[in-house]
Amino acid sequence: MNKELARRDAQRGANGLRWFTPDEAVVGEALATVIVPSDEETPGLDEVDVLGPSAVVALDKLVSTSSHRKQLYSRGLLSFDAWALSQHGYKFAEMPKENQVALFKAAQRIYEGWTANGPAALKAWRRLKAISQARKGSLFAAQLYPQIKDDCLQVFYTSRVSWVWLEYDGPPMDKGYPNLMEPR
């Protein structure tokens, strides 16, 4: 673990992120725009930086505070890159949007296949198949699927951009209750 932390410290440099390396940040940002895309009528994660931190900065903050997320993201983000390279010859962020969506949906199908109920023999077969999928990068990408999906939705729906879009004026005490004895 110390080697991993030292490697990350060396790669982070001046990008201002707490946990993501530059390569992971690029994949994370591309995945975020796949999960919560924008169109002419609705904002997406690529627009949350208009009224706050960018999606990748918000995701990085979530990841940096959780050892479980650190493990999932450090393996999963670069696995999306490896999988994209093996399937399409491009890194994930360099692929056309429709290929990014297709790869993300494939990760969803793999994840849902593992978690589906069934007899013990079927579950064992799924695990063996997962080991073979690790070579092309899909194993860790599929493991990341539910966490990054939930985290991206959290980042979007807690951003001021989504609040404006939903015509929600935010929580009544958005700065919390720093001191119960002093009124604000």
MARMAR-598921 format. One line per field, with one value per atom (N, C-alpha, C): residue number from 1; residue in three letters; atom name; x, y, z. Coordinates in steps of 0.001 Angstrom, whole numbers, always signed. Each point is the difference from the previous one (the first is absolute). Layout:
i: (NUM_...)
aa: (ALA_...)
at: (CA_...)
u: (X_...)
v: (Y_...)
w: (Z_...)
This chain:
i: (1_1_1_2_2_2_3_3_3_4_4_4_5_5_5_6_6_6_7_7_7_8_8_8_9_9_9_10_10_10_11_11_11_12_12_12_13_13_13_14_14_14_15_15_15_16_16_16_17_17_17_18_18_18_19_19_19_20_20_20_21_21_21_22_22_22_23_23_23_24_24_24_25_25_25_26_26_26_27_27_27_28_28_28_29_29_29_30_30_30_31_31_31_32_32_32_33_33_33_34_34_34_35_35_35_36_36_36_37_37_37_38_38_38_39_39_39_40_40_40_41_41_41_42_42_42_43_43_43_44_44_44_45_45_45_46_46_46_47_47_47_48_48_48_49_49_49_50_50_50_51_51_51_52_52_52_53_53_53_54_54_54_55_55_55_56_56_56_57_57_57_58_58_58_59_59_59_60_60_60_61_61_61_62_62_62_63_63_63_64_64_64_65_65_65_66_66_66_67_67_67_68_68_68_69_69_69_70_70_70_71_71_71_72_72_72_73_73_73_74_74_74_75_75_75_76_76_76_77_77_77_78_78_78_79_79_79_80_80_80_81_81_81_82_82_82_83_83_83_84_84_84_85_85_85_86_86_86_87_87_87_88_88_88_89_89_89_90_90_90_91_91_91_92_92_92_93_93_93_94_94_94_95_95_95_96_96_96_97_97_97_98_98_98_99_99_99_100_100_100_101_101_101_102_102_102_103_103_103_104_104_104_105_105_105_106_106_106_107_107_107_108_108_108_109_109_109_110_110_110_111_111_111_112_112_112_113_113_113_114_114_114_115_115_115_116_116_116_117_117_117_118_118_118_119_119_119_120_120_120_121_121_121_122_122_122_123_123_123_124_124_124_125_125_125_126_126_126_127_127_127_128_128_128_129_129_129_130_130_130_131_131_131_132_132_132_133_133_133_134_134_134_135_135_135_136_136_136_137_137_137_138_138_138_139_139_139_140_140_140_141_141_141_142_142_142_143_143_143_144_144_144_145_145_145_146_146_146_147_147_147_148_148_148_149_149_149_150_150_150_151_151_151_152_152_152_153_153_153_154_154_154_155_155_155_156_156_156_157_157_157_158_158_158_159_159_159_160_160_160_161_161_161_162_162_162_163_163_163_164_164_164_165_165_165_166_166_166_167_167_167_168_168_168_169_169_169_170_170_170_171_171_171_172_172_172_173_173_173_174_174_174_175_175_175_176_176_176_177_177_177_178_178_178_179_179_179_180_180_180_181_181_181_182_182_182_183_183_183_184_184_184)
aa: (MET_MET_MET_ASN_ASN_ASN_LYS_LYS_LYS_GLU_GLU_GLU_LEU_LEU_LEU_ALA_ALA_ALA_ARG_ARG_ARG_ARG_ARG_ARG_ASP_ASP_ASP_ALA_ALA_ALA_GLN_GLN_GLN_ARG_ARG_ARG_GLY_GLY_GLY_ALA_ALA_ALA_ASN_ASN_ASN_GLY_GLY_GLY_LEU_LEU_LEU_ARG_ARG_ARG_TRP_TRP_TRP_PHE_PHE_PHE_THR_THR_THR_PRO_PRO_PRO_ASP_ASP_ASP_GLU_GLU_GLU_ALA_ALA_ALA_VAL_VAL_VAL_VAL_VAL_VAL_GLY_GLY_GLY_GLU_GLU_GLU_ALA_ALA_ALA_LEU_LEU_LEU_ALA_ALA_ALA_THR_THR_THR_VAL_VAL_VAL_ILE_ILE_ILE_VAL_VAL_VAL_PRO_PRO_PRO_SER_SER_SER_ASP_ASP_ASP_GLU_GLU_GLU_GLU_GLU_GLU_THR_THR_THR_PRO_PRO_PRO_GLY_GLY_GLY_LEU_LEU_LEU_ASP_ASP_ASP_GLU_GLU_GLU_VAL_VAL_VAL_ASP_ASP_ASP_VAL_VAL_VAL_LEU_LEU_LEU_GLY_GLY_GLY_PRO_PRO_PRO_SER_SER_SER_ALA_ALA_ALA_VAL_VAL_VAL_VAL_VAL_VAL_ALA_ALA_ALA_LEU_LEU_LEU_ASP_ASP_ASP_LYS_LYS_LYS_LEU_LEU_LEU_VAL_VAL_VAL_SER_SER_SER_THR_THR_THR_SER_SER_SER_SER_SER_SER_HIS_HIS_HIS_ARG_ARG_ARG_LYS_LYS_LYS_GLN_GLN_GLN_LEU_LEU_LEU_TYR_TYR_TYR_SER_SER_SER_ARG_ARG_ARG_GLY_GLY_GLY_LEU_LEU_LEU_LEU_LEU_LEU_SER_SER_SER_PHE_PHE_PHE_ASP_ASP_ASP_ALA_ALA_ALA_TRP_TRP_TRP_ALA_ALA_ALA_LEU_LEU_LEU_SER_SER_SER_GLN_GLN_GLN_HIS_HIS_HIS_GLY_GLY_GLY_TYR_TYR_TYR_LYS_LYS_LYS_PHE_PHE_PHE_ALA_ALA_ALA_GLU_GLU_GLU_MET_MET_MET_PRO_PRO_PRO_LYS_LYS_LYS_GLU_GLU_GLU_ASN_ASN_ASN_GLN_GLN_GLN_VAL_VAL_VAL_ALA_ALA_ALA_LEU_LEU_LEU_PHE_PHE_PHE_LYS_LYS_LYS_ALA_ALA_ALA_ALA_ALA_ALA_GLN_GLN_GLN_ARG_ARG_ARG_ILE_ILE_ILE_TYR_TYR_TYR_GLU_GLU_GLU_GLY_GLY_GLY_TRP_TRP_TRP_THR_THR_THR_ALA_ALA_ALA_ASN_ASN_ASN_GLY_GLY_GLY_PRO_PRO_PRO_ALA_ALA_ALA_ALA_ALA_ALA_LEU_LEU_LEU_LYS_LYS_LYS_ALA_ALA_ALA_TRP_TRP_TRP_ARG_ARG_ARG_ARG_ARG_ARG_LEU_LEU_LEU_LYS_LYS_LYS_ALA_ALA_ALA_ILE_ILE_ILE_SER_SER_SER_GLN_GLN_GLN_ALA_ALA_ALA_ARG_ARG_ARG_LYS_LYS_LYS_GLY_GLY_GLY_SER_SER_SER_LEU_LEU_LEU_PHE_PHE_PHE_ALA_ALA_ALA_ALA_ALA_ALA_GLN_GLN_GLN_LEU_LEU_LEU_TYR_TYR_TYR_PRO_PRO_PRO_GLN_GLN_GLN_ILE_ILE_ILE_LYS_LYS_LYS_ASP_ASP_ASP_ASP_ASP_ASP_CYS_CYS_CYS_LEU_LEU_LEU_GLN_GLN_GLN_VAL_VAL_VAL_PHE_PHE_PHE_TYR_TYR_TYR_THR_THR_THR_SER_SER_SER_ARG_ARG_ARG_VAL_VAL_VAL_SER_SER_SER_TRP_TRP_TRP_VAL_VAL_VAL_TRP_TRP_TRP_LEU_LEU_LEU_GLU_GLU_GLU_TYR_TYR_TYR_ASP_ASP_ASP_GLY_GLY_GLY_PRO_PRO_PRO_PRO_PRO_PRO_MET_MET_MET_ASP_ASP_ASP_LYS_LYS_LYS_GLY_GLY_GLY_TYR_TYR_TYR_PRO_PRO_PRO_ASN_ASN_ASN_LEU_LEU_LEU_MET_MET_MET_GLU_GLU_GLU_PRO_PRO_PRO_ARG_ARG_ARG)
at: (N_CA_C_N_CA_C_N_CA_C_N_CA_C_N_CA_C_N_CA_C_N_CA_C_N_CA_C_N_CA_C_N_CA_C_N_CA_C_N_CA_C_N_CA_C_N_CA_C_N_CA_C_N_CA_C_N_CA_C_N_CA_C_N_CA_C_N_CA_C_N_CA_C_N_CA_C_N_CA_C_N_CA_C_N_CA_C_N_CA_C_N_CA_C_N_CA_C_N_CA_C_N_CA_C_N_CA_C_N_CA_C_N_CA_C_N_CA_C_N_CA_C_N_CA_C_N_CA_C_N_CA_C_N_CA_C_N_CA_C_N_CA_C_N_CA_C_N_CA_C_N_CA_C_N_CA_C_N_CA_C_N_CA_C_N_CA_C_N_CA_C_N_CA_C_N_CA_C_N_CA_C_N_CA_C_N_CA_C_N_CA_C_N_CA_C_N_CA_C_N_CA_C_N_CA_C_N_CA_C_N_CA_C_N_CA_C_N_CA_C_N_CA_C_N_CA_C_N_CA_C_N_CA_C_N_CA_C_N_CA_C_N_CA_C_N_CA_C_N_CA_C_N_CA_C_N_CA_C_N_CA_C_N_CA_C_N_CA_C_N_CA_C_N_CA_C_N_CA_C_N_CA_C_N_CA_C_N_CA_C_N_CA_C_N_CA_C_N_CA_C_N_CA_C_N_CA_C_N_CA_C_N_CA_C_N_CA_C_N_CA_C_N_CA_C_N_CA_C_N_CA_C_N_CA_C_N_CA_C_N_CA_C_N_CA_C_N_CA_C_N_CA_C_N_CA_C_N_CA_C_N_CA_C_N_CA_C_N_CA_C_N_CA_C_N_CA_C_N_CA_C_N_CA_C_N_CA_C_N_CA_C_N_CA_C_N_CA_C_N_CA_C_N_CA_C_N_CA_C_N_CA_C_N_CA_C_N_CA_C_N_CA_C_N_CA_C_N_CA_C_N_CA_C_N_CA_C_N_CA_C_N_CA_C_N_CA_C_N_CA_C_N_CA_C_N_CA_C_N_CA_C_N_CA_C_N_CA_C_N_CA_C_N_CA_C_N_CA_C_N_CA_C_N_CA_C_N_CA_C_N_CA_C_N_CA_C_N_CA_C_N_CA_C_N_CA_C_N_CA_C_N_CA_C_N_CA_C_N_CA_C_N_CA_C_N_CA_C_N_CA_C_N_CA_C_N_CA_C_N_CA_C_N_CA_C_N_CA_C_N_CA_C_N_CA_C_N_CA_C_N_CA_C_N_CA_C_N_CA_C_N_CA_C_N_CA_C_N_CA_C_N_CA_C_N_CA_C_N_CA_C_N_CA_C_N_CA_C_N_CA_C_N_CA_C_N_CA_C_N_CA_C_N_CA_C_N_CA_C_N_CA_C_N_CA_C_N_CA_C_N_CA_C_N_CA_C_N_CA_C_N_CA_C)
u: (+827_-827_+870_+1117_+881_+558_+303_+488_-1072_-1238_-1109_-185_+76_-148_+1129_+1228_+1137_-152_-456_-204_-1063_-1067_-1066_+488_+755_+533_+867_+794_+885_-792_-1095_-772_-983_-478_-1011_+532_+1113_+612_-918_-142_-705_-1446_-575_-1376_-1039_+413_-903_-933_+179_-856_+636_-832_+490_+432_-740_+271_+254_-787_+134_+1338_+566_+1137_-571_+837_-531_-703_+566_-631_-1359_-95_-1270_-1027_+446_-916_-629_+769_-530_-1084_+251_-989_-1221_+228_-1106_-905_+605_-797_-805_+612_-715_-1156_+233_-1077_-1129_+355_-1016_-940_+545_-858_-814_+418_-806_-1155_+274_-996_-1083_+416_-964_+322_-474_+290_-880_+441_-818_-556_-1065_-530_-503_-745_-439_-971_-710_-1000_+429_+951_+388_+1517_+422_+1435_+516_+1270_+646_+1210_+763_+1159_+1093_+0_+1012_-293_-1163_-364_-51_+268_-108_+1054_+1077_+1054_-399_-1149_-485_-262_-551_-346_+707_+1077_+710_+1181_+527_+1146_-406_+962_-281_-368_-588_-421_+1179_+1125_+1144_+588_-43_+469_-924_-1303_-956_+129_+184_+214_+1287_+1051_+1286_-133_-774_-211_-713_-1014_-692_+952_+797_+903_+1075_+528_+1106_-385_-1293_-442_-428_+147_-477_+1012_+479_+968_-656_-1283_-720_-43_-350_-55_+1392_+1008_+1368_+377_-312_+330_-786_-1305_-821_+432_+192_+323_+1412_+962_+1373_+132_-766_+11_-938_-1186_-1064_+197_+466_+135_+986_+1163_+988_-380_-856_-510_-917_-762_-804_+911_+1144_+962_+553_+410_+557_-1028_-1217_-1081_-280_-48_-233_+1131_+1229_+1143_-91_-367_-70_-1167_-1108_-1185_-8_+502_-153_+1309_+1083_+1281_+182_-890_+83_-171_+539_-295_-1461_-557_-1430_-422_+721_-383_+162_+784_+236_-1033_-796_-992_-1191_-718_-1262_-982_-886_-937_-821_-446_-820_+786_+1304_+821_+224_+126_+128_-1258_-1149_-1279_-116_+371_-84_+906_+1195_+921_-522_-558_-563_-1194_-838_-1131_+474_+1106_+570_+474_+614_+413_-1224_-1084_-1246_-513_-20_-488_+865_+1307_+893_-273_-99_-265_-1341_-1021_-1320_-15_+823_+110_+597_+969_+609_-960_-783_-841_-1380_-310_-1302_-92_-1194_-225_+58_+318_+52_+615_+66_+594_+1501_+545_+1417_+924_-368_+847_+73_-1113_-28_+851_-77_+809_+1489_+373_+1406_+460_-861_+327_+205_-835_+141_+1327_+415_+1273_+1177_-61_+1065_+54_-1154_-62_+577_-226_+528_+1524_+591_+1463_+523_-684_+433_-224_-1011_-279_+1032_+694_+995_+1100_+301_+1069_-304_-1236_-320_-394_-29_-266_-1420_-871_-1409_-335_+806_-304_-70_+1070_+34_-899_-175_-925_-1424_-368_-1340_-180_+1060_-91_-195_+573_-144_-1390_-652_-1273_-994_-419_-1056_+459_+1271_+492_+108_+573_+151_-1351_-917_-1350_-653_+33_-594_+707_+1329_+758_-275_-93_-285_-1392_-963_-1351_+7_+755_+109_+631_+1086_+670_-947_-731_-900_-1132_-687_-1189_+319_+1263_+379_+675_+47_+605_-1048_+459_-907_-603_+720_-530_-1284_+5_-1215_-1100_+362_-1009_-700_+777_-589_-918_+477_-780_-1300_+64_-1183_-838_+467_-651_-93_+1066_+131_+958_-393_+854_+1022_+155_+1029_-481_+849_-399_-137_-838_-243_+1249_+888_+1228_+1165_+319_+992_+1402_+240_+1302_-84_-1118_-160_-241_+267_-162_+1352_+869_+1350_+5_-946_-57_-1462_-483_-1419_-367_+974_-256_-52_+542_+33_-878_-939_-823_+831_-434_+725_-682)
v: (-1191_+1191_+1253_-40_+1170_+322_-1039_+226_+670_-449_+590_+1467_+301_+1384_+874_-519_+768_+238_-1013_+143_+1075_-24_+981_+1402_+150_+1313_+556_-851_+447_+397_-685_+272_+1153_+228_+1043_+1367_+361_+1272_+1181_+809_+1284_-53_-1179_-39_+326_+175_+437_-1067_-1233_-1077_-699_-555_-663_-1432_-734_-1421_-382_+479_-421_+425_-901_+367_+693_+676_+656_-977_-1196_-981_-442_-219_-398_+1123_+1222_+1145_+119_-260_+79_-1054_-1220_-1068_+294_+466_+324_+1071_+1003_+1076_-512_-856_-563_-888_-806_-851_+842_+1079_+867_+556_+366_+551_-1086_-1256_-1108_-276_+74_-344_+1079_+1267_+1111_+951_-354_+842_+1251_+967_+1208_+34_+736_+261_+1439_+369_+1390_+417_-948_+334_-281_-902_-386_+86_+466_+36_-1393_-172_-1249_+276_-1034_+169_+866_+128_+856_+1483_+309_+1403_+396_-913_+344_+1011_+119_+945_+1454_+235_+1362_+674_-756_+553_-705_-684_-706_-751_-944_-766_-923_-363_-906_-1378_-805_-1343_-833_+85_-826_+452_+1280_+487_-508_+41_-497_-1507_-743_-1447_-295_+743_-186_+222_+980_+278_-1182_-560_-1169_-1182_-238_-1144_+154_+1207_+216_-235_-28_-179_-1433_-922_-1369_-1014_-865_-1015_-990_-287_-898_+598_+1273_+661_+82_+288_+87_-1282_-1128_-1290_-209_+258_-192_+915_+1270_+969_-199_-304_-130_-1176_-1041_-1136_+225_+524_+66_+1021_+1200_+1041_-398_-458_-379_-1300_-799_-1201_+364_+1087_+462_+373_+619_+329_-1262_-969_-1249_-749_-32_-677_+696_+1318_+763_-236_-29_-255_-1389_-1005_-1356_-184_+698_-153_+915_+1233_+1007_+630_-258_+582_+1447_+511_+1367_-26_+1022_+177_+399_-218_+230_+1419_+993_+1396_+410_-739_+331_-626_-921_-686_+903_-256_+719_-291_+944_-106_-1290_-401_-1219_-1242_-44_-1131_+47_+1209_+132_-510_+381_-444_-1515_-559_-1450_-739_+500_-645_+115_+1141_+163_-941_-143_-923_-1444_-322_-1349_-261_+998_-136_-228_+701_-179_-1431_-513_-1369_-1024_+185_-929_+38_+1202_+142_-642_+288_-558_-1518_-526_-1450_-654_+664_-541_+15_+1052_+185_-639_-527_-638_-1281_-270_-1225_-1208_-1129_-1236_-1103_-1204_-1122_+220_-707_+134_-312_-977_-360_+1159_+664_+1145_+1141_+242_+1049_-316_-1270_-407_+208_-340_+215_+1482_+846_+1442_+510_-521_+427_-438_-1209_-457_+862_+340_+866_+1377_+476_+1302_+4_-1113_-85_+143_-619_+135_+1418_+677_+1370_+983_-370_+898_+343_-903_+242_+1162_+148_+1097_+1277_-25_+1201_+138_-868_+178_-363_-834_-418_+1195_+770_+1122_+1152_+128_+1015_-342_-1270_-421_+137_-234_+175_+1476_+889_+1433_+510_-668_+473_+528_-795_+526_+1198_-3_+1091_+1309_-43_+1244_+522_-897_+441_+742_-594_+644_+1305_-5_+1205_+1138_-314_+1042_+584_-842_+505_+879_-409_+811_+1354_-13_+1258_+907_-564_+824_+581_-853_+476_+806_+83_+891_+1266_+159_+1203_+1102_+1218_+1141_+50_-534_-29_-831_-1163_-822_+661_+701_+682_+1085_+750_+1041_-652_-1067_-700_-544_-529_-564_+1049_+1256_+1101_-260_-566_-275_+1031_+679_+1067_-488_-1294_-571_-245_-635_-272_+1298_+18_+1243_+541_-854_+426_-678_+452_-700_+25_+844_-4_-746_-631_-778_+867_-528_+692_+48_+951_+34_+226_+774_+259_+167_-908_+21_+1166_+631_+1093_+1355_+120_+1277_-52_+932_+30_+447_-385_+412_+1161)
w: (+0_+0_+0_+718_+35_-1376_-791_-1363_-855_+161_-753_+382_+1286_+449_-527_+5_-525_-1496_-733_-1447_-269_+758_-181_+329_+1073_+364_-1115_-625_-1083_-1237_-279_-1207_+161_+1204_+190_-373_+523_-372_+200_-1027_+104_-468_-172_-507_+1069_+1259_+1048_+529_-390_+460_+1194_+845_+1209_-256_-820_-179_-1451_-941_-1385_-603_-781_-833_-1238_-780_-1212_-949_-183_-891_+532_+1307_+594_-93_+177_-73_-1379_-1040_-1373_-210_+461_-151_+872_+1225_+898_-574_-594_-610_-1189_-817_-1150_+460_+1032_+525_+587_+678_+596_-1064_-1155_-1063_-691_+142_-514_+962_+1283_+1016_+109_+15_+62_-1155_-1197_-1169_-13_-741_-165_-1418_-165_-1337_-10_-1023_-108_+1097_+585_+1008_+1430_+185_+1358_+177_+1176_+266_+350_-134_+368_+875_+268_+859_-621_-1304_-622_+225_+588_+224_+1473_+926_+1417_+431_-752_+383_-243_-602_-202_+1348_+954_+1306_+1162_-278_+1060_-566_+778_-493_-1151_-823_-1116_+537_-856_+395_+453_-700_+367_+1339_+307_+1304_+1107_-229_+989_+190_-1093_+106_+760_-324_+663_+1505_+384_+1429_+672_-666_+540_+149_-1027_+0_+1076_+145_+933_+1455_+297_+1381_+319_-946_+207_-519_+869_-441_-960_+199_-919_-1409_-88_-1305_-625_+799_-535_-727_+615_-610_-1297_+39_-1199_-1145_+303_-1039_-549_+860_-496_-960_+223_-933_-1176_+289_-1001_-1095_+345_-1024_-1086_+407_-1009_-703_+639_-666_-1158_+157_-1136_-1167_+299_-1056_-656_+819_-537_-830_+465_-710_-1327_+23_-1232_-998_+490_-889_-622_+795_-540_-962_+239_-846_-1223_+177_-1052_-464_+722_-386_+440_+838_+513_+1513_+668_+1419_+132_+1176_+211_-377_+472_-239_-1460_-770_-1411_-930_+508_-837_-268_-1086_-226_+1132_+273_+1126_-55_-1188_-82_+414_-273_+439_+1510_+552_+1450_+686_-521_+566_-98_-1138_-192_+980_+221_+937_+1428_+356_+1340_+194_-1015_+90_+86_-663_+99_+1432_+625_+1402_+885_-292_+746_-142_-1238_-225_+736_-33_+694_+1498_+546_+1435_+371_-769_+297_-163_-913_-145_+1233_+618_+1223_+1164_+83_+1183_-131_-1162_-197_+829_+471_+774_-916_+598_-756_+829_-566_+730_+231_+969_+372_-1174_-815_-1145_-998_-203_-907_+548_+1302_+621_-129_+180_-145_-1439_-961_-1404_-298_+558_-192_+548_+1155_+595_-866_-540_-897_-1257_-510_-1173_+320_+1224_+424_-16_+377_-9_-1423_-949_-1395_-511_+511_-425_+540_+1058_+594_-992_-901_-972_-930_-387_-918_+718_+1331_+768_+493_-422_+338_+1442_+646_+1370_+945_+85_+937_-462_-1295_-516_+438_-94_+420_+1509_+766_+1446_+362_-789_+239_-388_-930_-563_+1042_+1014_+880_+830_+402_+845_-777_-1195_-762_-462_-301_-382_+1159_+1175_+1181_+346_-77_+348_-977_-1285_-997_+197_+304_+275_+1247_+1020_+1208_-304_-760_-354_-772_-949_-799_+843_+753_+713_+1257_+382_+1094_-524_-1298_-584_-145_+41_-161_-1405_-993_-1371_-48_+639_-8_+817_+1064_+807_-816_-771_-848_-1038_-623_-1016_+580_+1222_+652_+718_-30_+697_+1504_+539_+1429_+565_+1057_+513_+1020_+138_+856_+1412_+788_+1381_+779_+1026_+725_+701_+416_+670_-711_-1198_-818_+598_+973_+677_+1321_+279_+1220_+1210_+1114_+1277_+697_-391_+569_+1512_+501_+1439_+371_+823_+359_+893_+631_+930_-691_-1209_-704_-1236_-123_-1214_-1199_-1178_-1229_-629)
